[in-house]
């Protein structure tokens, strides 16, 4: 790479080649047969030619510098444009991502009026279990269970969160969606009327949370068998049917988790007979126990 020229050669002044500083070089030229005037003119011509060459080199250097500066400017301009484009793209990506996460409000029918009856709302705990296709005690869907949920909603802070595990991922959930009610009544201890009311709400909620149609139909048939079964005419028959429902439905949910589920709509009369005998035997034992207690009281009196 040629050395850079530090200043414009046009600013240079012709040296005094006739002066004492050039005695040596003039003497060399005089030895070639030139006169003093010719020697000085030769030195002037040589310097002028060299100066012209340096001027050309200077001009080329300035041109090259201008080209390099323009290329650098264009490169910086392009980089800045790319940076701004990337920044705008990032902002747009963030906006779209925020838009995705932003809660969406569904549309409504302008001509539709609220229903004349608003069904009681189950607890967040109940709704979460139904949303996850899990077993839920029917009490949560009874009038008593919904009333309990409304009472708890007034006494608990709905902004309180707890940890839960969903699909092997730990996530935050409202505590009200994680905590079972301390007032829950086991299915077998419900009245038959409570079961009938709750099963209707259960089927509705299953449809709302998009349970498979096959499961909804099977459970609907299951409860229909219970409601029309002849055992309802027997003493302790409804209690046997309630116990059958409680055990079979829980067992069905457990079996589903292990991919070994049966068709809950197929009614097992042998199992019901065994449960009925168990209920009757329990009632008889309880009756004998009560008689024994009263007999003891009579003797003391």
C-alpha positions as CSV (number, residue, x, y, z in Angstrom):
1,X,0.0,0.0,0.0
2,X,1.5,3.4,-1.1
3,X,2.3,5.9,1.6
4,X,-0.4,8.5,2.1
5,X,0.2,12.0,1.0
6,X,-0.3,14.3,4.0
7,X,-1.1,17.6,2.1
8,X,-2.1,18.9,-1.3
9,X,1.0,19.2,-3.5
10,X,-0.6,22.3,-5.0
11,X,0.4,24.1,-1.9
12,X,4.1,23.4,-2.4
13,X,6.4,26.3,-3.5
14,X,9.1,25.8,-6.2
15,X,12.5,25.6,-4.4
16,X,15.4,27.9,-5.2
17,X,17.5,25.5,-7.2
18,X,20.0,28.3,-7.8
19,X,20.7,28.7,-4.1
20,X,23.5,27.2,-2.1
21,X,21.4,24.2,-0.9
22,X,21.6,22.7,-4.4
23,X,25.3,23.4,-5.1
24,X,26.1,19.7,-5.0
25,X,23.4,18.5,-7.5
26,X,24.1,21.5,-9.8
27,X,27.8,20.6,-9.9
28,X,26.9,17.1,-11.0
29,X,24.8,18.5,-13.8
30,X,27.6,21.0,-14.7
31,X,29.9,18.0,-15.1
32,X,27.6,16.7,-17.8
33,X,28.2,19.8,-19.9
34,X,25.2,21.9,-18.9
35,X,25.5,25.5,-18.0
36,X,24.4,26.9,-14.6
37,X,21.2,28.2,-16.2
38,X,20.5,24.9,-17.9
39,X,21.2,23.0,-14.6
40,X,18.8,25.2,-12.6
41,X,16.2,24.8,-15.3
42,X,16.6,21.0,-15.3
43,X,16.1,20.9,-11.6
44,X,13.0,23.2,-11.9
45,X,11.6,20.9,-14.6
46,X,12.3,17.8,-12.6
47,X,10.6,19.2,-9.5
48,X,7.6,20.5,-11.5
49,X,7.1,17.0,-13.1
50,X,7.4,15.3,-9.7
51,X,4.8,17.8,-8.3
52,X,2.4,17.0,-11.1
53,X,2.7,13.3,-10.4
54,X,2.1,14.0,-6.7
55,X,-0.9,16.2,-7.5
56,X,-2.4,13.3,-9.5
57,X,-1.7,10.9,-6.7
58,X,-3.3,13.4,-4.2
59,X,-6.4,13.7,-6.4
60,X,-6.7,10.0,-6.6
61,X,-6.2,9.7,-2.9
62,X,-9.0,12.2,-2.3
63,X,-11.2,10.4,-4.7
64,X,-10.5,7.1,-3.0
65,X,-11.2,8.6,0.4
66,X,-14.5,10.0,-0.8
67,X,-15.5,6.7,-2.3
68,X,-14.6,4.9,1.0
69,X,-16.4,7.5,3.1
70,X,-19.5,7.2,0.9
71,X,-19.4,3.4,1.1
72,X,-19.0,3.6,4.9
73,X,-21.9,6.0,5.1
74,X,-24.1,3.8,2.9
75,X,-23.1,0.8,5.0
76,X,-23.9,2.6,8.3
77,X,-27.2,3.8,6.7
78,X,-28.1,0.2,5.7
79,X,-27.2,-1.2,9.1
80,X,-29.3,1.5,10.8
81,X,-32.2,0.7,8.5
82,X,-31.9,-3.0,9.3
83,X,-31.7,-2.2,13.0
84,X,-34.8,0.0,12.7
85,X,-36.6,-2.7,10.7
86,X,-35.6,-5.4,13.3
87,X,-36.7,-3.1,16.1
88,X,-40.0,-2.5,14.4
89,X,-40.4,-6.3,13.7
90,X,-39.7,-7.0,17.4
91,X,-42.2,-4.4,18.5
92,X,-44.8,-5.9,16.1
93,X,-44.0,-9.5,17.3
94,X,-44.4,-8.3,20.9
95,X,-47.7,-6.6,20.0
96,X,-49.0,-9.8,18.3
97,X,-47.9,-11.9,21.2
98,X,-49.6,-9.5,23.7
99,X,-52.7,-9.6,21.4
100,X,-52.7,-13.4,21.6
101,X,-52.5,-13.4,25.4
102,X,-55.0,-10.6,25.8
103,X,-58.3,-12.0,27.0
104,X,-60.9,-12.1,24.2
105,X,-64.6,-11.3,24.9
106,X,-67.0,-13.5,22.9
107,X,-69.8,-11.8,21.0
108,X,-73.4,-11.8,22.1
109,X,-76.8,-11.9,20.4
110,X,-78.4,-8.5,20.4
111,X,-81.9,-9.9,20.3
112,X,-81.4,-12.5,23.0
113,X,-82.7,-11.9,26.5
114,X,-81.5,-13.4,29.8
115,X,-83.2,-16.7,30.7
116,X,-86.1,-16.6,33.2
117,X,-84.1,-19.0,35.3
118,X,-80.4,-18.7,36.2
119,X,-79.0,-22.0,37.4
120,X,-76.9,-21.9,40.6
121,X,-73.1,-21.7,39.9
122,X,-70.9,-24.6,41.2
123,X,-67.6,-23.8,42.9
124,X,-64.4,-23.1,41.0
125,X,-63.0,-26.4,42.4
126,X,-66.0,-28.3,40.8
127,X,-65.7,-26.6,37.5
128,X,-61.9,-27.2,37.3
129,X,-62.4,-30.9,37.9
130,X,-65.0,-31.2,35.3
131,X,-62.9,-29.2,32.9
132,X,-60.1,-31.8,33.5
133,X,-62.5,-34.7,33.0
134,X,-62.0,-35.8,36.6
135,X,-64.3,-37.4,39.1
136,X,-66.5,-35.0,41.1
137,X,-68.9,-35.7,44.0
138,X,-72.4,-34.9,42.9
139,X,-73.0,-32.7,46.0
140,X,-71.0,-29.9,44.3
141,X,-73.8,-29.7,41.7
142,X,-76.7,-29.8,44.1
143,X,-78.5,-26.7,45.4
144,X,-76.7,-27.1,48.7
145,X,-73.3,-27.4,47.0
146,X,-73.9,-24.3,44.9
147,X,-75.1,-22.4,47.9
148,X,-71.9,-23.5,49.8
149,X,-69.8,-22.3,46.8
150,X,-71.6,-18.9,46.9
151,X,-70.9,-18.6,50.6
152,X,-67.3,-19.5,50.2
153,X,-66.9,-17.0,47.4
154,X,-67.9,-14.2,49.8
155,X,-65.6,-15.3,52.5
156,X,-62.5,-16.2,50.5
157,X,-60.1,-13.9,48.6
158,X,-60.4,-14.9,44.9
159,X,-57.0,-13.3,44.2
160,X,-55.2,-15.8,46.3
161,X,-53.2,-18.3,44.2
162,X,-51.6,-21.7,44.8
163,X,-49.5,-24.1,42.9
164,X,-50.9,-27.0,40.9
165,X,-49.5,-29.5,38.4
166,X,-51.1,-29.7,35.0
167,X,-49.6,-32.1,32.4
168,X,-46.3,-32.3,34.3
169,X,-46.2,-28.5,34.4
170,X,-46.4,-26.5,37.6
171,X,-48.8,-23.6,37.3
172,X,-50.6,-21.0,39.4
173,X,-54.3,-21.5,40.1
174,X,-56.7,-19.6,42.3
175,X,-56.9,-21.3,45.7
176,X,-60.7,-21.6,45.2
177,X,-60.1,-23.8,42.2
178,X,-57.8,-26.2,44.2
179,X,-59.6,-26.5,47.5
180,X,-62.3,-29.1,48.1
181,X,-65.2,-28.0,50.3
182,X,-65.1,-29.2,53.9
183,X,-68.9,-29.5,53.7
184,X,-68.9,-32.0,50.8
185,X,-71.4,-34.9,51.2
186,X,-70.4,-38.3,49.8
187,X,-72.6,-39.5,46.9
188,X,-73.9,-42.4,48.8
189,X,-75.2,-40.1,51.6
190,X,-77.2,-37.9,49.2
191,X,-81.0,-38.1,48.9
192,X,-82.3,-39.6,45.6
193,X,-83.7,-36.2,44.8
194,X,-80.3,-34.5,45.3
195,X,-78.8,-37.1,42.9
196,X,-81.4,-36.5,40.2
197,X,-80.9,-32.7,40.4
198,X,-77.1,-33.0,40.4
199,X,-76.9,-35.5,37.5
200,X,-78.8,-33.0,35.3
201,X,-76.3,-30.3,36.1
202,X,-73.5,-32.8,35.6
203,X,-74.6,-33.6,32.1
204,X,-74.9,-29.9,31.3
205,X,-71.5,-29.1,32.6
206,X,-70.0,-32.1,30.7
207,X,-71.4,-30.7,27.4
208,X,-70.1,-27.2,28.3
209,X,-66.6,-28.5,28.9
210,X,-66.8,-30.6,25.7
211,X,-66.5,-34.1,27.2
212,X,-66.6,-36.8,24.5
213,X,-70.2,-37.4,23.3
214,X,-69.6,-41.1,24.0
215,X,-68.9,-40.4,27.7
216,X,-71.9,-38.0,28.0
217,X,-74.3,-40.5,26.4
218,X,-73.0,-43.3,28.6
219,X,-73.4,-41.3,31.8
220,X,-76.8,-40.1,30.8
221,X,-78.0,-43.7,30.2
222,X,-76.3,-44.7,33.5
223,X,-78.4,-42.2,35.5
224,X,-81.5,-43.0,33.6
225,X,-81.2,-46.7,34.6
226,X,-80.9,-45.5,38.2
227,X,-84.0,-43.3,38.1
228,X,-86.3,-45.9,36.4
229,X,-85.0,-49.0,38.2
230,X,-87.6,-51.1,40.0
231,X,-85.5,-51.1,43.2
232,X,-86.9,-47.6,43.9
233,X,-90.1,-49.3,45.0
234,X,-88.3,-51.4,47.6
235,X,-87.4,-50.5,51.1
236,X,-83.8,-49.4,51.1
237,X,-83.8,-49.7,47.3
238,X,-83.0,-46.0,46.7
239,X,-80.1,-46.2,49.2
240,X,-78.8,-49.2,47.3
241,X,-79.1,-47.4,44.0
242,X,-77.3,-44.3,45.5
243,X,-74.5,-46.5,46.7
244,X,-74.3,-48.3,43.4
245,X,-73.9,-44.9,41.6
246,X,-71.3,-43.7,44.1
247,X,-69.1,-46.7,43.7
248,X,-69.5,-47.4,40.0
249,X,-69.0,-43.9,38.8
250,X,-65.8,-43.4,41.0
251,X,-64.5,-46.8,39.7
252,X,-65.3,-45.7,36.1
253,X,-63.2,-42.6,36.5
254,X,-60.3,-44.5,38.1
255,X,-60.4,-47.1,35.2
256,X,-60.4,-44.3,32.6
257,X,-57.0,-43.1,33.9
258,X,-55.5,-46.5,33.3
259,X,-57.1,-47.0,29.8
260,X,-59.2,-49.9,31.1
261,X,-62.5,-48.3,31.4
262,X,-65.8,-50.2,31.0
263,X,-69.1,-49.0,29.6
264,X,-70.8,-47.4,32.7
265,X,-74.2,-47.5,30.9
266,X,-74.2,-51.3,31.1
267,X,-76.0,-52.0,34.4
268,X,-74.7,-54.8,36.5
269,X,-77.7,-56.3,38.3
270,X,-75.5,-58.8,40.3
271,X,-73.5,-55.9,41.8
272,X,-76.6,-54.0,42.6
273,X,-78.1,-57.1,44.4
274,X,-74.9,-57.5,46.4
275,X,-75.0,-53.8,47.4
276,X,-78.7,-54.0,48.2
277,X,-78.0,-57.0,50.6
278,X,-75.1,-55.0,52.1
279,X,-77.4,-52.0,52.7
280,X,-80.2,-54.1,54.2
281,X,-77.8,-56.0,56.5
282,X,-76.4,-52.7,57.7
283,X,-79.9,-51.4,58.4
284,X,-80.7,-54.5,60.3
285,X,-77.6,-54.3,62.4
286,X,-78.3,-50.6,63.1
287,X,-81.9,-51.4,64.0
288,X,-80.8,-54.2,66.5
289,X,-78.3,-51.8,68.0
290,X,-81.0,-49.2,68.6
291,X,-83.3,-51.8,70.1
292,X,-80.5,-52.9,72.4
293,X,-79.9,-49.4,73.5
294,X,-83.6,-48.7,74.2
295,X,-83.9,-52.1,76.1
296,X,-81.0,-51.1,78.3
297,X,-82.7,-47.8,79.1
298,X,-86.0,-49.5,80.0
299,X,-84.2,-51.9,82.4
300,X,-82.5,-48.9,84.2
301,X,-85.8,-47.1,84.5
